[in-house]
Amino acid sequence: MTGGPESAVLPPSLRRALGLIASLAALVVLVFGITYADDSEPGAVDARIWAVVDGVGPPWRHVAVVTDFLGEPVGAVLVVAAVVTGCLLLRGPRAAVFVVTGAGLTVGTTTLLKPVVGRTIHGDNLSYPSGHTAFLTAIALMVSLLAAGRLGLGRAVGTAFVFAAGLAAGATMGWAQVAMGSHYATDTLGGWCTALAVLPVSAWLVDRTADRLADRTTAGRPAYEPADRRTDAGRQECH
């Protein structure tokens, strides 16, 4: 940073593409939510995927457990704290606010959707959408968005970079959740799409709020007065 206004967390070049992705992702969350509402059994796709990855043994079981920890309350707090610290070290307070806001809104959205959809697994455990998958996807999307902005990536490259990061994180956590038997595969897909839908909106809200606050601060400052004019005024007062 060079003392100027902090750059937007949602780069202008990526707004249209990510807005379209967010709209499509929201549609997927809605369709899956309606399809599996009040259901407690795996669908045909869920059963096939579960048969392949459920009950993996060491060392992959250990990898799944570690990955799962990143979405648990303690692990999530540690991840958010690490990313926020990195943002502050790079002098990006807006980015730090974005990370906290984006993570909070993403997890909050999955928490609100679960009782609305009412899908359960292993008894009464609400499962759709997967909060773990949504959280790790959100972290990857936010970090990649901030990196794309700093690197000045164009629309095509930047969109592909952000989408690939979110896909990798979502696939990793989704695999861990299915392998541990915590979620159906469609739950994890719903969590991934939830993050894709929420993050661009979160970024837009943070940018809009930060820009408005900056405008108010600028409007409240007194107009700049050249040094020679102030000197002349002082001389007139002395005379």
RAWO-V240870 format. One record per residue. N is the residue number from 1. PSI is psi in whole degrees, -180 to 180 (999 if undefined). Layout:
n:N psi:PSI
n:N psi:PSI
//
This chain:
n:1 psi:144
n:2 psi:19
n:3 psi:-11
n:4 psi:-179
n:5 psi:144
n:6 psi:140
n:7 psi:158
n:8 psi:145
n:9 psi:-20
n:10 psi:97
n:11 psi:135
n:12 psi:-34
n:13 psi:-19
n:14 psi:-5
n:15 psi:-47
n:16 psi:-46
n:17 psi:-45
n:18 psi:-30
n:19 psi:-40
n:20 psi:-44
n:21 psi:-42
n:22 psi:-40
n:23 psi:-45
n:24 psi:-41
n:25 psi:-42
n:26 psi:-37
n:27 psi:-41
n:28 psi:-44
n:29 psi:-42
n:30 psi:-47
n:31 psi:-46
n:32 psi:-38
n:33 psi:-42
n:34 psi:-41
n:35 psi:-41
n:36 psi:18
n:37 psi:132
n:38 psi:26
n:39 psi:155
n:40 psi:11
n:41 psi:151
n:42 psi:146
n:43 psi:-179
n:44 psi:-43
n:45 psi:-41
n:46 psi:-45
n:47 psi:-40
n:48 psi:-44
n:49 psi:-42
n:50 psi:-38
n:51 psi:-26
n:52 psi:-43
n:53 psi:-12
n:54 psi:140
n:55 psi:35
n:56 psi:150
n:57 psi:-179
n:58 psi:148
n:59 psi:-6
n:60 psi:-29
n:61 psi:-40
n:62 psi:-37
n:63 psi:-42
n:64 psi:-40
n:65 psi:-44
n:66 psi:-43
n:67 psi:-43
n:68 psi:-37
n:69 psi:-32
n:70 psi:-23
n:71 psi:-6
n:72 psi:160
n:73 psi:-49
n:74 psi:-47
n:75 psi:-41
n:76 psi:-42
n:77 psi:-42
n:78 psi:-41
n:79 psi:-48
n:80 psi:-43
n:81 psi:-40
n:82 psi:-44
n:83 psi:-42
n:84 psi:-42
n:85 psi:-43
n:86 psi:-41
n:87 psi:-43
n:88 psi:-37
n:89 psi:-30
n:90 psi:12
n:91 psi:51
n:92 psi:74
n:93 psi:-36
n:94 psi:-41
n:95 psi:-39
n:96 psi:-42
n:97 psi:-39
n:98 psi:-43
n:99 psi:-46
n:100 psi:-45
n:101 psi:-46
n:102 psi:-44
n:103 psi:-43
n:104 psi:-45
n:105 psi:-36
n:106 psi:-50
n:107 psi:-39
n:108 psi:-39
n:109 psi:-44
n:110 psi:-36
n:111 psi:-39
n:112 psi:-34
n:113 psi:-32
n:114 psi:-52
n:115 psi:-25
n:116 psi:-46
n:117 psi:-45
n:118 psi:18
n:119 psi:139
n:120 psi:161
n:121 psi:143
n:122 psi:54
n:123 psi:-122
n:124 psi:18
n:125 psi:114
n:126 psi:135
n:127 psi:-17
n:128 psi:129
n:129 psi:166
n:130 psi:116
n:131 psi:-36
n:132 psi:-47
n:133 psi:-41
n:134 psi:-42
n:135 psi:-51
n:136 psi:-36
n:137 psi:-43
n:138 psi:-43
n:139 psi:-45
n:140 psi:-40
n:141 psi:-42
n:142 psi:-45
n:143 psi:-43
n:144 psi:-34
n:145 psi:-46
n:146 psi:-39
n:147 psi:-41
n:148 psi:-38
n:149 psi:-43
n:150 psi:-36
n:151 psi:-10
n:152 psi:38
n:153 psi:144
n:154 psi:-180
n:155 psi:-50
n:156 psi:-51
n:157 psi:-44
n:158 psi:-44
n:159 psi:-44
n:160 psi:-39
n:161 psi:-48
n:162 psi:-45
n:163 psi:-42
n:164 psi:-40
n:165 psi:-44
n:166 psi:-38
n:167 psi:-43
n:168 psi:-45
n:169 psi:-44
n:170 psi:-41
n:171 psi:-39
n:172 psi:-50
n:173 psi:-37
n:174 psi:-43
n:175 psi:-44
n:176 psi:-42
n:177 psi:-40
n:178 psi:-40
n:179 psi:-34
n:180 psi:-3
n:181 psi:18
n:182 psi:-26
n:183 psi:157
n:184 psi:158
n:185 psi:-38
n:186 psi:-25
n:187 psi:-43
n:188 psi:-35
n:189 psi:-39
n:190 psi:-38
n:191 psi:-40
n:192 psi:-46
n:193 psi:-31
n:194 psi:-45
n:195 psi:-42
n:196 psi:-32
n:197 psi:-36
n:198 psi:-38
n:199 psi:-46
n:200 psi:-37
n:201 psi:-42
n:202 psi:-44
n:203 psi:-42
n:204 psi:-43
n:205 psi:-43
n:206 psi:-45
n:207 psi:-45
n:208 psi:-44
n:209 psi:-45
n:210 psi:-40
n:211 psi:-39
n:212 psi:-42
n:213 psi:-39
n:214 psi:-40
n:215 psi:-41
n:216 psi:-40
n:217 psi:-43
n:218 psi:-40
n:219 psi:-28
n:220 psi:-9
n:221 psi:145
n:222 psi:149
n:223 psi:146
n:224 psi:132
n:225 psi:122
n:226 psi:150
n:227 psi:-38
n:228 psi:-31
n:229 psi:-38
n:230 psi:-37
n:231 psi:-44
n:232 psi:-39
n:233 psi:-38
n:234 psi:-38
n:235 psi:-39
n:236 psi:-39
n:237 psi:-37
n:238 psi:-42
n:239 psi:999
//
